[in-house]
Amino acid sequence: MPRTLAQWQAWLYERLQAYEQAGRKALHPTLAFIEKWDAALGHPHRRYPILHIAGTNGKGSVAALLANILRQAGYKVGFHTSPHFFTFTERLRVNGQEPPAAWVDAFLERWANFITTENLSFFEVTVGLSLAWFAEAAVDIAVVEVGLGGTWDATNIISPLLSVITSIGWDHMEVLGASLEAIATQKAGIIKPFRPVVLGPELPPAALTACQRVATLRQAPLYITPYPLLAEGWVESDSALYRLFRDPQTGTLWECDLTGDYQGYNLATVLQVVGVLRLMGWKISDMALRLGIRRAAQEAPLYGRGQWVRKKDRWLLLDVAHNEPAFWALRQFLSHVPIKPQALVLGFSREKAVEAALKALGGWPGEVFFTAARTSRALPAEQLKALAEPLGYLGAVYPSVEVALRTALEKYASVLVTGSLFLVAEALAALRALPE
């Protein structure tokens, strides 16, 4: 009897360690598990070229932008991302589409015993699933986002056409190390011998030095993105908001549905990658570049990166910011958004540097709706409230994301949801359930 995707997702979560649920306990600090899994699958990733994307912040946006640009250029593109928002098959799309449920069922039914016997993690299973599906679908190229770090991430079995490190900052120190140099060295683990690597603009000096050292040792051609694009005006159409970004040297304007100020860094990185791909012989027209950038969030798709959603006469801004650098960026972004959020729905994972992030945001002038996502990693809303109140965040605790969001939308015309990807995922699910 075939199982549904929901049944397989429940089966995977029940039997396997998932970082979304268990945190660092779910991580294997070795590639031995994924290498055995990959060998059993017949090394599917060797059948197509891959762009490998790492970074503290921005890797999801850069991956989505590149996947959509290549798709607009006429290529069949696999896109592996994590974590998922609703269903685990979101992690393995081809030209924006998830695999058929029947294929997923047959694949997991065939490999279920191997998965449990070999003690694979949830992430390792989904990486193998992605790489196998891309081979089955005969993609022209795949864009693979690192899960966490680089060196010991399960995606690091691949030998990419090109590697990208978008940014390096303070996050996951309990896993990656207590210095920017240590964090950068872990992320630089995706740099492969003789394969080009693109670095995002304005990396911290210690991080840049660490990446340069690894690239030199591995004789990997290094391309450093010289400067970020500048976020400028806004365009509203089709009930969506788009942001304009300007190249400060050429004056060229780019329109993008990823609207955060920090996307200027990501777009600059993407343009550098496209330049390198063109040098390597990939045919990417200027029109494909423009179309791919304009609708990356909608067509990749990519959720919660400065994402605006309209529900009747209400506007919701969803952002997966969850660390200090991302909250600094969010603060700058909020200073000039065309629609000012009046209320804040807030929740964090418990291992995050919550106080540093909240200080970076600088307090909140309106009402805060404290809540927690349905994951064991979530910081209890009462604890969050106790941490946040002395820093200028005032409001009440709500028993679920759905209740917090519904109550906020009943009272206010515009609401910001941030602090955790899991929080944003539950908010999007709750929005889908609301009447039009």
C-alpha positions as CSV (number, residue, x, y, z in Angstrom):
1,M,0.0,0.0,0.0
2,P,1.6,3.3,-1.1
3,R,2.3,5.9,1.6
4,T,1.5,9.5,1.3
5,L,4.1,12.2,1.6
6,A,2.7,13.1,5.0
7,Q,3.1,9.5,6.1
8,W,6.7,9.3,4.9
9,Q,7.5,12.6,6.6
10,A,6.1,11.3,9.9
11,W,8.1,8.0,9.4
12,L,11.3,9.9,8.8
13,Y,10.8,12.2,11.8
14,E,9.9,9.3,14.1
15,R,12.9,7.2,13.2
16,L,15.7,9.6,12.3
17,Q,17.4,12.5,14.1
18,A,16.5,15.8,12.5
19,Y,18.4,19.1,13.3
20,E,15.0,20.9,13.2
21,Q,13.9,18.8,16.2
22,A,17.0,17.7,18.0
23,G,19.6,20.4,17.2
24,R,23.3,19.5,17.2
25,K,22.6,15.9,18.4
26,A,21.3,15.2,14.9
27,L,24.6,16.1,13.3
28,H,27.1,13.6,12.2
29,P,30.6,15.3,12.4
30,T,31.8,13.0,9.6
31,L,31.0,12.3,6.0
32,A,31.1,8.5,6.5
33,F,27.3,8.1,6.7
34,I,26.5,10.1,3.6
35,E,29.4,8.5,1.7
36,K,28.0,5.0,2.3
37,W,24.5,6.2,1.4
38,D,25.9,7.9,-1.8
39,A,27.8,4.8,-2.8
40,A,24.7,2.6,-2.3
41,L,22.8,5.1,-4.6
42,G,25.5,4.9,-7.3
43,H,27.0,8.4,-6.8
44,P,24.1,10.1,-8.6
45,H,25.6,13.6,-8.3
46,R,28.4,12.7,-10.7
47,R,26.0,12.8,-13.6
48,Y,25.4,16.5,-13.7
49,P,27.3,19.7,-12.7
50,I,26.5,21.4,-9.4
51,L,26.8,24.9,-7.9
52,H,27.5,24.5,-4.1
53,I,26.4,27.4,-1.9
54,A,27.5,28.0,1.7
55,G,27.3,31.1,4.0
56,T,26.1,32.3,7.4
57,N,23.4,34.4,5.9
58,G,22.3,34.7,2.3
59,K,22.9,31.2,1.0
60,G,19.3,30.4,0.5
61,S,18.6,33.6,-1.4
62,V,21.7,33.2,-3.6
63,A,20.8,29.6,-4.3
64,A,17.3,30.5,-5.3
65,L,18.4,33.4,-7.5
66,L,20.9,31.2,-9.3
67,A,18.4,28.4,-9.8
68,N,15.8,30.7,-11.3
69,I,18.3,32.5,-13.5
70,L,19.6,29.2,-14.9
71,R,16.0,28.1,-15.4
72,Q,15.1,31.3,-17.3
73,A,18.2,30.7,-19.4
74,G,16.6,27.5,-20.7
75,Y,18.4,24.9,-18.5
76,K,16.7,22.2,-16.5
77,V,17.7,23.0,-13.0
78,G,17.7,21.0,-9.7
79,F,17.5,23.0,-6.6
80,H,18.3,21.5,-3.1
81,T,17.5,23.7,-0.1
82,S,16.8,23.3,3.6
83,P,15.0,23.2,5.9
84,H,11.5,22.8,4.4
85,F,8.5,24.8,5.4
86,F,5.7,22.4,4.8
87,T,6.7,19.1,3.2
88,F,10.2,17.6,2.9
89,T,9.9,17.4,-0.8
90,E,10.3,21.2,-1.0
91,R,14.0,20.4,-0.6
92,L,14.4,18.8,-4.0
93,R,12.8,20.8,-6.8
94,V,13.4,20.6,-10.5
95,N,12.5,23.8,-12.4
96,G,10.4,24.8,-9.3
97,Q,8.5,21.6,-9.1
98,E,8.6,19.0,-6.4
99,P,9.1,15.3,-7.4
100,P,6.0,13.1,-8.0
101,A,4.7,11.6,-4.8
102,A,4.7,8.2,-6.5
103,W,8.5,8.4,-7.2
104,V,9.2,9.5,-3.6
105,D,7.1,6.6,-2.2
106,A,8.9,4.0,-4.4
107,F,12.3,5.4,-3.6
108,L,11.8,5.5,0.2
109,E,10.1,2.1,0.2
110,R,13.1,0.6,-1.6
111,W,15.6,2.2,0.8
112,A,13.7,2.3,4.1
113,N,15.7,-0.6,5.6
114,F,19.0,0.8,4.5
115,I,18.1,4.2,6.0
116,T,17.3,2.8,9.4
117,T,20.0,0.1,9.5
118,E,22.7,2.6,8.7
119,N,21.4,5.2,11.2
120,L,21.2,8.0,8.6
121,S,20.1,11.4,9.8
122,F,17.0,13.1,8.3
123,F,19.2,15.6,6.5
124,E,21.4,12.9,5.0
125,V,18.4,11.1,3.7
126,T,17.0,14.2,2.0
127,V,20.4,15.0,0.5
128,G,20.6,11.5,-1.0
129,L,17.0,11.8,-2.1
130,S,17.7,15.2,-3.8
131,L,20.8,14.0,-5.6
132,A,19.1,10.8,-6.8
133,W,16.0,12.7,-8.0
134,F,18.1,15.2,-10.0
135,A,19.9,12.3,-11.8
136,E,16.5,10.6,-12.5
137,A,15.1,13.9,-13.8
138,A,18.2,14.4,-16.0
139,V,18.9,18.0,-14.9
140,D,21.4,20.1,-16.9
141,I,22.7,21.6,-13.6
142,A,21.8,21.6,-9.9
143,V,22.1,24.3,-7.3
144,V,22.8,22.7,-3.8
145,E,22.6,24.7,-0.6
146,V,24.7,23.7,2.3
147,G,22.7,22.8,5.4
148,L,25.2,23.9,8.1
149,G,28.8,24.9,8.0
150,G,30.6,23.2,5.1
151,T,33.3,20.7,5.9
152,W,31.1,18.1,7.5
153,D,27.8,19.0,5.9
154,A,26.3,16.0,4.1
155,T,26.2,18.0,0.8
156,N,30.0,18.1,0.9
157,I,30.4,14.8,-0.9
158,I,29.9,16.6,-4.2
159,S,32.7,17.9,-6.5
160,P,31.1,21.1,-7.7
161,L,31.5,23.0,-10.9
162,L,31.8,26.1,-8.7
163,S,31.5,26.9,-5.0
164,V,30.1,30.0,-3.4
165,I,30.5,31.4,0.2
166,T,28.0,34.2,0.6
167,S,28.8,35.6,4.0
168,I,30.5,34.7,7.3
169,G,29.3,35.8,10.7
170,W,28.4,34.7,14.2
171,D,26.0,31.8,14.2
172,H,26.1,28.1,15.1
173,M,29.2,28.7,17.2
174,E,28.5,25.6,19.3
175,V,29.1,23.5,16.1
176,L,31.4,25.6,13.9
177,G,33.7,27.3,16.4
178,A,34.1,30.3,18.6
179,S,36.0,32.6,16.2
180,L,35.2,34.0,12.7
181,E,38.4,32.3,11.5
182,A,37.1,28.9,12.7
183,I,33.7,29.4,11.3
184,A,35.2,30.5,7.9
185,T,37.5,27.5,7.8
186,Q,34.5,25.2,8.3
187,K,32.6,26.9,5.5
188,A,35.7,27.0,3.3
189,G,35.6,23.2,3.5
190,I,33.4,23.2,0.4
191,I,36.2,24.7,-1.7
192,K,37.5,21.8,-3.9
193,P,40.9,21.5,-5.7
194,F,41.1,23.4,-9.0
195,R,37.4,24.4,-8.9
196,P,36.5,28.1,-8.8
197,V,35.1,29.7,-5.7
198,V,33.2,33.0,-5.4
199,L,33.1,34.9,-2.2
200,G,30.5,37.5,-1.3
201,P,31.4,41.1,-0.7
202,E,32.9,42.6,2.4
203,L,33.7,39.5,4.4
204,P,35.3,40.2,7.7
205,P,39.1,40.3,7.4
206,A,39.7,37.1,9.5
207,A,37.1,35.2,7.5
208,L,38.5,36.4,4.2
209,T,42.0,35.4,5.1
210,A,40.8,31.9,6.1
211,C,39.0,31.4,2.8
212,Q,42.0,32.7,0.8
213,R,44.3,30.3,2.6
214,V,42.1,27.3,1.8
215,A,41.6,28.4,-1.8
216,T,45.4,28.8,-2.2
217,L,46.1,25.4,-0.7
218,R,43.6,23.7,-3.0
219,Q,44.7,25.8,-6.1
220,A,41.1,26.9,-6.5
221,P,40.6,30.0,-8.7
222,L,39.2,32.7,-6.3
223,Y,36.7,35.4,-7.3
224,I,36.0,38.0,-4.6
225,T,32.8,40.0,-5.2
226,P,34.0,43.7,-5.1
227,Y,31.0,45.5,-3.6
228,P,27.3,45.1,-2.8
229,L,24.5,46.6,-4.8
230,L,22.6,49.4,-3.2
231,A,18.9,49.0,-2.2
232,E,16.8,51.8,-3.5
233,G,13.1,52.3,-4.4
234,W,10.1,50.1,-4.4
235,V,7.7,48.9,-7.1
236,E,4.2,47.5,-6.3
237,S,2.4,45.3,-8.9
238,D,0.1,42.3,-8.9
239,S,-0.4,42.6,-5.1
240,A,3.4,42.1,-4.7
241,L,6.2,44.4,-3.7
242,Y,9.5,44.5,-5.6
243,R,12.8,46.2,-4.6
244,L,15.1,48.1,-6.9
245,F,18.8,47.6,-6.5
246,R,21.5,49.7,-8.2
247,D,25.0,48.9,-9.2
248,P,27.0,51.8,-7.7
249,Q,29.6,51.7,-10.5
250,T,27.5,51.1,-13.6
251,G,24.2,52.6,-12.4
252,T,22.4,49.4,-13.6
253,L,19.0,48.8,-11.9
254,W,17.7,45.4,-11.0
255,E,14.2,44.6,-9.8
256,C,13.8,41.8,-7.3
257,D,11.0,40.2,-5.2
258,L,13.6,39.4,-2.5
259,T,13.2,42.8,-0.8
260,G,15.6,43.1,2.1
261,D,18.5,45.6,2.0
262,Y,20.9,42.7,2.5
263,Q,19.8,41.3,-0.9
264,G,22.2,43.9,-2.4
265,Y,25.0,41.7,-1.1
266,N,23.4,38.5,-2.4
267,L,22.6,40.0,-5.8
268,A,26.2,41.2,-6.2
269,T,27.4,37.7,-5.4
270,V,25.0,36.2,-7.9
271,L,26.2,38.6,-10.6
272,Q,29.8,37.6,-9.9
273,V,28.8,33.9,-10.2
274,V,27.0,34.5,-13.5
275,G,30.0,36.2,-14.8
276,V,32.2,33.2,-13.9
277,L,29.7,30.8,-15.4
278,R,29.7,32.8,-18.7
279,L,33.4,32.5,-18.8
280,M,33.0,28.8,-18.4
281,G,30.7,28.6,-21.4
282,W,27.2,28.7,-19.9
283,K,24.8,30.7,-22.0
284,I,22.9,33.1,-19.8
285,S,21.4,36.1,-21.6
286,D,20.8,39.5,-20.0
287,M,17.0,38.9,-20.3
288,A,17.3,35.5,-18.4
289,L,19.3,37.3,-15.8
290,R,16.7,40.0,-15.3
291,L,13.7,37.6,-15.3
292,G,15.5,35.2,-12.9
293,I,16.2,38.0,-10.4
294,R,12.8,39.6,-10.6
295,R,10.8,36.6,-9.5
296,A,13.2,34.4,-7.7
297,A,11.2,34.2,-4.5
298,Q,8.0,33.4,-6.4
299,E,9.4,30.9,-8.8
300,A,12.2,29.1,-7.0
301,P,10.3,29.4,-4.7
302,L,11.8,30.9,-1.6
303,Y,9.9,31.8,1.5
304,G,10.5,34.3,4.4
305,R,13.3,36.4,3.0
306,G,11.8,39.8,3.3
307,Q,8.6,38.2,2.0
308,W,5.5,40.4,1.7
309,V,2.1,38.7,1.8
310,R,-1.3,40.5,1.4
311,K,-4.3,38.9,3.0
312,K,-7.4,41.0,2.3
313,D,-6.6,44.4,3.6
314,R,-3.7,43.2,5.7
315,W,0.0,43.1,4.9
316,L,2.3,40.6,6.5
317,L,6.1,40.8,6.4
318,L,7.9,37.5,6.9
319,D,11.6,37.3,7.6
320,V,13.6,34.3,8.8
321,A,16.3,36.5,10.5
322,H,17.5,34.5,13.5
323,N,20.9,35.8,14.5
324,E,22.6,39.2,15.3
325,P,23.8,40.0,11.8
326,A,20.4,39.3,10.3
327,F,18.7,41.4,12.9
328,W,21.0,44.4,12.2
329,A,20.1,44.0,8.5
330,L,16.4,43.8,9.4
331,R,16.6,47.0,11.5
332,Q,18.0,48.9,8.6
333,F,15.4,47.4,6.3
334,L,12.5,48.4,8.6
335,S,13.7,52.0,8.6
336,H,12.5,52.6,5.1
337,V,10.0,49.9,4.1
338,P,6.9,51.4,2.3
339,I,4.5,49.7,4.7
340,K,5.5,50.0,8.4
341,P,4.7,46.9,10.5
342,Q,2.6,47.9,13.5
343,A,3.0,44.7,15.5
344,L,5.6,42.0,15.9
345,V,5.1,38.2,16.2
346,L,8.3,36.9,17.7
347,G,9.8,33.5,18.4
348,F,13.3,32.0,18.6
349,S,15.1,28.7,18.7
350,R,16.6,28.1,22.2
351,E,20.3,27.8,21.1
352,K,20.3,31.3,19.5
353,A,22.0,34.4,21.0
354,V,18.6,35.9,21.6
355,E,19.6,39.0,23.6
356,A,22.3,40.0,21.0
357,A,19.7,39.7,18.2
358,L,17.1,41.7,20.0
359,K,19.6,44.4,20.9
360,A,20.6,44.6,17.2
361,L,16.9,45.2,16.3
362,G,16.9,48.0,18.8
363,G,13.6,47.4,20.6
364,W,10.0,47.5,19.2
365,P,7.7,50.6,19.5
366,G,4.5,48.6,19.1
367,E,2.9,45.5,20.5
368,V,4.8,42.2,20.6
369,F,3.1,38.8,20.3
370,F,5.5,36.3,22.0
371,T,5.1,32.7,20.9
372,A,7.0,29.5,20.0
373,A,7.0,27.2,17.0
374,R,6.0,23.5,17.5
375,T,9.5,22.1,17.8
376,S,11.5,20.9,20.8
377,R,14.2,23.4,19.8
378,A,11.9,26.4,20.3
379,L,12.6,28.8,23.1
380,P,9.5,28.9,25.4
381,A,7.5,32.0,24.8
382,E,7.6,32.9,28.5
383,Q,11.4,32.8,28.6
384,L,11.6,34.9,25.5
385,K,9.3,37.5,27.0
386,A,11.5,37.6,30.2
387,L,14.6,38.2,28.0
388,A,12.9,40.7,25.7
389,E,11.0,43.0,28.1
390,P,14.1,44.7,29.6
391,L,15.3,45.4,26.0
392,G,12.1,47.3,25.0
393,Y,9.8,44.5,23.7
394,L,6.4,44.6,25.4
395,G,3.5,42.3,24.9
396,A,1.8,39.1,25.8
397,V,2.5,35.4,25.4
398,Y,0.4,33.3,23.0
399,P,0.0,29.5,23.0
400,S,0.8,29.0,19.3
401,V,2.0,30.8,16.2
402,E,-1.5,30.5,14.7
403,V,-3.2,32.2,17.7
404,A,-0.5,34.9,17.9
405,L,-0.8,35.7,14.1
406,R,-4.6,35.6,14.0
407,T,-4.8,37.9,17.0
408,A,-2.2,40.3,15.6
409,L,-4.0,40.5,12.2
410,E,-7.4,41.1,13.9
411,K,-5.8,44.2,15.6
412,Y,-3.3,45.6,13.1
413,A,-3.2,46.3,9.4
414,S,0.5,45.3,9.1
415,V,2.5,42.6,11.0
416,L,6.1,41.5,11.1
417,V,6.9,37.8,11.8
418,T,10.5,37.0,12.6
419,G,13.1,35.2,14.8
420,S,13.0,31.7,13.5
421,L,12.5,29.9,10.2
422,F,10.2,27.4,12.0
423,L,8.1,30.4,13.2
424,V,7.8,31.8,9.7
425,A,6.8,28.3,8.3
426,E,4.0,28.0,10.8
427,A,2.8,31.5,10.1
428,L,2.7,30.8,6.4
429,A,0.7,27.6,7.1
430,A,-1.7,29.6,9.3
431,L,-2.1,32.2,6.6
432,R,-3.1,29.5,4.1
433,A,-5.8,28.4,6.4
434,L,-7.3,31.8,6.8
435,P,-10.3,32.7,4.6
436,E,-9.6,34.8,1.6
